[in-house]
Every structure is written in C-alpha cells, then in structure tokens.
C-alpha cells in the first residue's frame, strides 16, 4: 500500500525558509477613528507567517535597517513565533514600509490603495534590498533542513539559496510580482518546482520552453479564481485546470488573499519536500488548491493582509475555514483588533524627522 505523503509528515514539524519582500505594513482602516495598525507583511513575510500559523517552523532571510520600523516588524514576528535566525539588522539594510489605505466611496464601495511613501509628507520610504550573495553562500548549507524554500524577488542571492535548497530536496516555490532581471527571472523559473503568479500583475508573462516548465504552474485570475497545470518529465504537459474563487459577502479587504492562498496550498503539498510533492495525486492537489482558496476567502473578511490573525482564536479560524469549505456563510468580523496599535508614521520618515528637528531648533532660538 502506498503511503500518503501528506499524512506521513503529520507528526513532524516541517520547515519553510524564504527570502524576498519582508516589510512593515501600515494599515489605515476605513474607520477614521481607529488607530493605525503596524504589522509585518510583504509577500514573503505574509506567506511565512501564515505557514507558521498553520503549524510550520518558518525562517525568513532578510537584512533590515535599524529603527522603529524594524523594531515593530521584528516584534510582530516574535509574537507569532517566526524565527529571526537569518534576519540581519544593519545600517546597510533596508526596512520597506507599505502604507495601505482602506476608504469608502460615495456609493459605499470599498477602495484599497497601496503606497511606499510617507502618508504625512509624501517622501518615499526605503525600498527592498535583497540579501547579499556572500551571505547567501554562508547560509546555503542550512538549506538542507528545509522542506520548502519560497522566494518572490529575483536576485543572485535568492537564486543561490534556491539552488542549495533544491539540491537538498526542498520544494522550491517562486512567486514573482514582476519580471525584473530577465536573466535571473529565467533562472528562477527553471529551478523552481512551483511558480505562482498573478495574471493582473504579469499580463506580459513570457512564454517559456516546455522543458523549463515547473512541476506546477498556478495563475491567479482575480475574482474569477485561478487555474493550474502540472508537468513532469515523464508526462506531456497537462492542460489548465480552473478552480473558481470562493465568494465572500461584504468583503472588508482583499489585501493578502493571494498570500493566504499560497500558504494554504503549500501547507498541504510541501510538508515532505519535493519527494512528497511528486507523489501527490490529482485529488490531493485539487483539495490543496481549494484549501488555499478557502484561506483567501477567510482573509477578505478582515482589514489588513493578516488582520484575521489578530481578531479570532486559532480554534475560531479552523472552524470558520471549515465552514467556508462546506459552503456555509461565515459572518464578517466585528471584534476590535487586539494588537498593539500606533498612530501616524511613528518616526519612520526621515524627511518628517528633519522638518521636526528644524522646527524645534527654530523654537529654541525664538525662546532665547
């Protein structure tokens, strides 16, 4: 009798490593009287935190810049038990900050906007900086302990880590938001076992050779759901299989839905690395995809990419996701956020700090 690769790993804790966008989300909700929330985010950040929430051990690889933004980000990772073993905080690093505004139009429709600029003065926040190749070379031996390696930005360092993880038997997953460097993008495509991308973001997605196809390609289609196809050296490329989105009544926020979908799928198919993934039946893969879509639907019931984690217990989360899978209506959240909140930009913006310092010096001179 064949052993189910998913059930076989149920008594052990799988490990996921990843690199890419790890940012601080600044969520400004639709309620103007509510405080601004600051949570760890970014595609890589959200996927690894969600996987930790689902029972994995997770370790992001990143280099941040010292400051309030990094302190809040790291505090949130600590809250959810995400390892900081491979996160460096140094002056040459960078802590990206993404401001999300949720507003309501005159007709009551919700609008969502994202910005990498200070909400007070409009100055740009720090951008993303990939981990250095020299650091990746030192970390490569530690990839052997991972069942999953996830990355969403192409860089020489990310490619080096992905190769090391693949050679050690990990399932390598690439979720690009853009093409970026075409040469590195092709390398990432060719060494990844799963590639997941958004049709909206990559409408100009380049055609790749059949020999370069990942074992699984997932294309998200927005409100229409997603489609996926499997490929292996032993079989010709299979056709696309469509999976419709799970409807949500009264959406509060769609941010993070794709990240939860990724985490849900990977939590089911990657527990024993590439070897287990290769043994998945079509039914198991279909079930994993549906589970990911259920998590995406659940996510949309809360403000913020991971807002639901701060509003419900894990037991409530499991119950609500199960109800979604069964087609039962799940009421929208009404509880207040239980996380530590802050107001304004909390000193993240250097331009605001400089103006404040100049203004303070002027007040001192006038007082004299």
C-alpha positions as CSV (number, residue, x, y, z in Angstrom):
1,X,0.0,0.0,0.0
2,X,1.3,3.4,-0.9
3,X,1.9,5.8,2.0
4,X,0.1,9.2,1.7
5,X,3.0,11.7,1.7
6,X,0.9,14.3,3.4
7,X,-0.3,12.1,6.3
8,X,3.2,10.6,6.8
9,X,4.5,14.0,7.9
10,X,1.6,14.9,10.2
11,X,3.6,14.1,13.3
12,X,6.7,16.2,12.5
13,X,7.0,20.0,12.1
14,X,8.1,20.9,8.5
15,X,10.4,23.9,8.0
16,X,10.0,26.7,5.4
17,X,12.7,29.1,4.6
18,X,12.3,32.0,2.3
19,X,13.6,35.4,1.1
20,X,12.0,38.3,-0.7
21,X,9.7,41.1,0.4
22,X,9.6,41.4,4.2
23,X,8.0,44.7,5.0
24,X,6.2,46.6,7.7
25,X,2.5,47.1,6.7
26,X,0.9,50.4,7.9
27,X,-2.8,49.7,7.7
28,X,-5.1,52.8,7.7
29,X,-8.7,51.4,8.0
30,X,-12.0,52.6,6.8
31,X,-13.0,53.8,10.3
32,X,-11.3,57.2,10.7
33,X,-11.4,56.9,14.4
34,X,-9.5,53.7,14.5
35,X,-5.7,53.7,15.2
36,X,-3.3,52.9,12.5
37,X,-2.1,49.3,12.7
38,X,1.5,48.2,12.0
39,X,2.1,44.5,11.2
40,X,4.9,42.5,9.5
41,X,4.0,42.0,5.8
42,X,5.2,41.7,2.3
43,X,4.6,38.7,0.1
44,X,7.4,36.6,1.6
45,X,6.6,37.8,5.1
46,X,2.9,37.1,4.9
47,X,3.4,33.6,3.4
48,X,6.0,32.6,6.1
49,X,3.9,34.0,8.9
50,X,0.8,32.3,7.7
51,X,2.6,29.0,7.4
52,X,3.8,29.4,10.9
53,X,0.2,30.0,11.9
54,X,-0.7,26.7,10.1
55,X,1.9,24.7,12.2
56,X,5.2,25.1,10.3
57,X,8.6,26.3,11.5
58,X,9.5,29.3,9.4
59,X,12.7,31.3,8.9
60,X,12.9,34.4,6.6
61,X,16.2,35.5,5.1
62,X,16.4,39.3,5.1
63,X,18.5,42.3,6.0
64,X,16.7,45.2,7.7
65,X,17.8,48.7,8.7
66,X,17.8,49.6,12.4
67,X,15.0,51.9,13.5
68,X,11.4,52.0,14.7
69,X,10.1,50.2,11.6
70,X,12.4,47.2,12.0
71,X,11.6,47.1,15.8
72,X,7.8,46.9,15.1
73,X,8.3,44.3,12.3
74,X,10.5,42.1,14.5
75,X,8.2,42.4,17.4
76,X,5.3,41.1,15.3
77,X,7.4,38.2,14.0
78,X,8.3,37.4,17.6
79,X,4.6,37.5,18.5
80,X,3.8,34.8,16.0
81,X,6.9,32.7,16.7
82,X,8.6,33.3,13.4
83,X,12.4,32.7,13.7
84,X,14.7,35.7,13.3
85,X,17.8,33.4,12.9
86,X,18.5,34.6,9.4
87,X,17.4,38.2,9.7
88,X,20.2,40.8,9.9
89,X,19.7,44.3,11.2
90,X,22.5,46.6,10.0
91,X,22.9,50.2,8.6
92,X,23.3,49.0,5.0
93,X,20.0,47.1,5.2
94,X,16.5,48.4,4.5
95,X,13.1,48.1,6.1
96,X,10.4,48.6,3.4
97,X,7.2,50.2,4.6
98,X,3.9,49.7,2.7
99,X,1.0,52.1,3.5
100,X,-2.4,50.6,2.9
101,X,-5.4,52.8,2.9
102,X,-8.9,51.4,3.0
103,X,-11.6,54.0,2.1
104,X,-15.2,54.0,1.1
105,X,-16.6,55.8,-1.9
106,X,-19.7,57.9,-2.0
107,X,-21.7,54.8,-3.2
108,X,-20.4,52.8,-0.3
109,X,-17.9,50.7,-2.3
110,X,-14.6,49.9,-0.6
111,X,-11.4,51.1,-2.1
112,X,-7.9,49.8,-1.4
113,X,-4.7,51.7,-2.2
114,X,-1.0,50.9,-1.5
115,X,1.9,53.3,-1.3
116,X,5.6,53.2,-0.5
117,X,5.5,56.9,0.6
118,X,5.1,58.7,3.9
119,X,1.3,59.4,4.4
120,X,2.2,62.7,6.1
121,X,4.7,64.3,3.6
122,X,4.8,62.0,0.6
123,X,8.5,61.3,0.8
124,X,9.5,57.8,-0.4
125,X,10.2,55.1,2.2
126,X,13.1,52.8,1.9
127,X,12.9,50.2,-0.8
128,X,13.6,46.5,-0.8
129,X,17.2,45.3,-0.6
130,X,18.0,41.6,-1.4
131,X,20.3,39.6,0.7
132,X,23.9,39.6,-0.5
133,X,25.4,36.7,-2.4
134,X,28.3,36.4,0.1
135,X,25.7,36.0,2.9
136,X,23.7,33.5,0.8
137,X,26.8,31.4,0.3
138,X,27.3,31.1,4.1
139,X,23.6,30.2,4.6
140,X,23.4,27.7,1.8
141,X,24.4,24.7,4.0
142,X,21.5,25.4,6.3
143,X,19.0,25.0,3.5
144,X,19.4,21.2,4.0
145,X,17.0,21.3,6.9
146,X,14.1,22.9,5.0
147,X,11.2,21.1,3.2
148,X,10.2,24.3,1.4
149,X,12.0,27.3,0.1
150,X,9.9,30.3,-1.0
151,X,11.0,33.5,-2.8
152,X,9.2,36.3,-4.5
153,X,12.0,38.6,-5.8
154,X,14.8,37.6,-8.2
155,X,18.4,38.3,-7.0
156,X,21.7,36.5,-7.2
157,X,21.5,35.7,-3.5
158,X,17.9,34.3,-3.8
159,X,19.0,32.1,-6.8
160,X,21.9,30.8,-4.8
161,X,19.7,29.9,-1.8
162,X,17.0,28.3,-4.1
163,X,19.6,26.1,-5.8
164,X,21.0,24.9,-2.4
165,X,17.5,24.2,-1.2
166,X,16.6,22.3,-4.3
167,X,19.8,20.2,-4.2
168,X,18.9,19.3,-0.6
169,X,15.4,18.0,-1.7
170,X,13.3,21.0,-0.7
171,X,10.3,22.1,-2.8
172,X,11.3,25.4,-4.4
173,X,8.4,27.9,-4.9
174,X,8.7,31.2,-6.9
175,X,6.0,33.8,-6.7
176,X,7.1,36.8,-8.8
177,X,5.4,40.2,-8.8
178,X,7.3,41.3,-11.9
179,X,9.9,40.1,-14.4
180,X,12.8,42.2,-13.0
181,X,16.1,41.0,-14.4
182,X,15.2,38.7,-17.4
183,X,18.3,36.5,-16.9
184,X,17.7,35.9,-13.2
185,X,13.9,35.5,-13.8
186,X,14.6,32.7,-16.3
187,X,17.0,31.0,-13.8
188,X,14.4,31.3,-11.1
189,X,11.7,29.8,-13.4
190,X,13.9,26.9,-14.5
191,X,15.0,25.8,-11.0
192,X,11.5,26.3,-9.3
193,X,9.2,23.4,-8.8
194,X,6.1,25.6,-8.3
195,X,5.6,29.0,-9.9
196,X,2.6,31.1,-8.9
197,X,1.8,34.4,-10.4
198,X,-1.0,36.9,-10.9
199,X,-2.5,37.4,-14.3
200,X,-3.2,41.1,-13.4
201,X,0.5,41.8,-12.5
202,X,2.1,39.7,-15.2
203,X,-0.1,40.1,-18.2
204,X,3.1,40.2,-20.3
205,X,4.3,36.9,-18.8
206,X,6.9,35.5,-21.1
207,X,6.4,32.1,-22.8
208,X,8.9,29.5,-21.5
209,X,10.1,26.3,-23.2
210,X,8.2,23.2,-22.2
211,X,11.4,21.7,-20.8
212,X,11.6,24.6,-18.4
213,X,8.1,24.3,-17.0
214,X,7.9,23.9,-13.2
215,X,6.1,20.8,-11.8
216,X,3.2,23.1,-11.0
217,X,2.2,26.4,-12.5
218,X,-0.5,28.5,-10.8
219,X,-2.0,31.6,-12.4
220,X,-4.4,33.6,-10.2
221,X,-7.3,35.3,-12.1
222,X,-8.6,37.8,-9.5
223,X,-12.4,37.4,-8.8
224,X,-12.5,34.6,-11.3
225,X,-10.3,32.3,-9.1
226,X,-7.3,30.6,-10.5
227,X,-6.1,28.0,-12.9
228,X,-3.2,25.5,-12.6
229,X,-1.4,22.8,-14.6
230,X,1.0,20.0,-13.7
231,X,4.1,18.9,-15.7
232,X,6.7,16.2,-15.2
233,X,9.5,14.8,-17.4
234,X,7.6,11.5,-17.6
235,X,4.4,13.1,-18.9
236,X,3.5,15.6,-21.6
237,X,2.3,19.0,-20.3
238,X,-1.2,18.7,-19.0
239,X,-3.9,21.3,-19.7
240,X,-5.0,24.0,-17.4
241,X,-7.5,23.2,-14.7
242,X,-9.7,26.0,-13.5
243,X,-10.8,26.5,-9.9
244,X,-13.4,29.2,-9.2
245,X,-13.0,31.6,-6.4
246,X,-15.0,31.2,-3.2
247,X,-17.4,34.1,-2.9
248,X,-17.2,36.5,0.0
249,X,-20.2,38.5,1.1
250,X,-19.3,42.0,2.3
251,X,-15.6,42.0,1.6
252,X,-13.6,44.1,4.0
253,X,-10.2,43.9,2.4
254,X,-8.6,41.8,-0.4
255,X,-5.0,42.5,0.6
256,X,-3.2,39.3,1.4
257,X,-5.7,37.0,-0.2
258,X,-3.1,35.7,-2.6
259,X,-0.5,35.2,0.2
260,X,-3.0,33.1,2.2
261,X,-3.9,31.1,-0.9
262,X,-0.2,30.3,-1.4
263,X,0.3,29.4,2.3
264,X,-2.7,27.2,2.3
265,X,-1.7,25.3,-0.8
266,X,1.9,24.9,0.3
267,X,0.9,23.8,3.8
268,X,-0.7,20.8,2.2
269,X,1.6,19.9,-0.6
270,X,5.1,20.7,0.7
271,X,5.3,19.0,4.1
272,X,7.8,16.4,2.9
273,X,9.6,18.4,0.3
274,X,9.9,17.6,-3.4
275,X,9.7,13.8,-2.9
276,X,6.3,14.1,-1.2
277,X,5.0,16.6,-3.7
278,X,6.0,14.4,-6.6
279,X,3.7,11.6,-5.2
280,X,0.6,13.8,-4.9
281,X,-2.5,12.6,-6.6
282,X,-4.6,14.9,-8.7
283,X,-7.3,14.7,-6.0
284,X,-4.8,15.7,-3.3
285,X,-3.6,18.7,-5.3
286,X,-7.2,19.8,-6.1
287,X,-8.0,19.6,-2.4
288,X,-4.9,21.7,-1.5
289,X,-5.8,24.3,-4.0
290,X,-9.4,24.5,-2.7
291,X,-8.0,24.8,0.9
292,X,-5.8,27.7,-0.2
293,X,-8.8,29.4,-1.8
294,X,-10.8,29.0,1.4
295,X,-8.0,30.8,3.3
296,X,-8.0,33.6,0.8
297,X,-11.8,33.9,1.2
298,X,-11.4,34.0,5.0
299,X,-8.7,36.6,4.8
300,X,-11.0,39.0,2.9
301,X,-13.3,39.2,6.0
302,X,-10.8,41.4,7.8
303,X,-8.8,44.5,7.3
304,X,-5.1,44.0,6.6
305,X,-3.3,41.1,4.9
306,X,-3.3,39.2,8.2
307,X,-5.9,41.1,10.1
308,X,-7.9,37.9,11.0
309,X,-5.0,36.5,13.0
310,X,-5.4,39.4,15.5
311,X,-9.2,39.1,15.8
312,X,-10.0,35.4,16.1
313,X,-8.6,32.5,18.0
314,X,-7.0,29.6,16.2
315,X,-10.0,27.4,17.0
316,X,-12.3,30.0,15.5
317,X,-10.1,30.2,12.5
318,X,-10.2,26.5,11.9
319,X,-14.0,26.4,12.4
320,X,-14.6,29.3,10.0
321,X,-12.3,27.9,7.3
322,X,-14.1,24.6,7.6
323,X,-17.5,26.3,7.2
324,X,-16.2,28.1,4.1
325,X,-15.1,24.8,2.6
326,X,-18.5,23.4,3.3
327,X,-20.2,26.4,1.7
328,X,-21.7,27.7,4.9
329,X,-21.9,31.5,5.4
330,X,-19.3,32.9,7.7
331,X,-20.3,36.2,9.5
332,X,-17.9,39.2,9.0
333,X,-15.7,40.1,11.9
334,X,-16.9,42.7,14.3
335,X,-14.3,42.4,17.1
336,X,-11.7,45.1,17.7
337,X,-8.1,44.4,16.9
338,X,-6.2,43.1,19.9
339,X,-2.7,44.0,18.5
340,X,-0.7,47.0,19.7
341,X,-1.6,49.9,17.6
342,X,0.2,53.2,16.8
343,X,-0.9,56.4,15.2
344,X,0.8,58.4,12.4
345,X,4.1,57.4,10.8
346,X,5.8,56.8,14.2
347,X,9.0,58.5,13.1
348,X,9.6,56.2,10.1
349,X,10.1,59.2,7.7
350,X,13.5,60.9,7.8
351,X,12.1,64.0,6.0
352,X,9.4,64.4,8.6
353,X,12.1,64.0,11.3
354,X,14.3,66.6,9.7
355,X,11.5,69.1,9.5
356,X,10.6,68.5,13.1
357,X,14.2,69.0,14.1
358,X,14.5,72.2,12.2
359,X,11.2,73.5,13.6
360,X,12.4,72.6,17.1
361,X,15.7,74.4,16.7
362,X,13.8,77.5,15.4
363,X,11.5,77.4,18.5
364,X,14.6,77.2,20.7
365,X,16.2,80.2,19.0
366,X,13.0,82.2,19.3
367,X,12.8,81.3,23.0
368,X,16.2,82.7,23.5
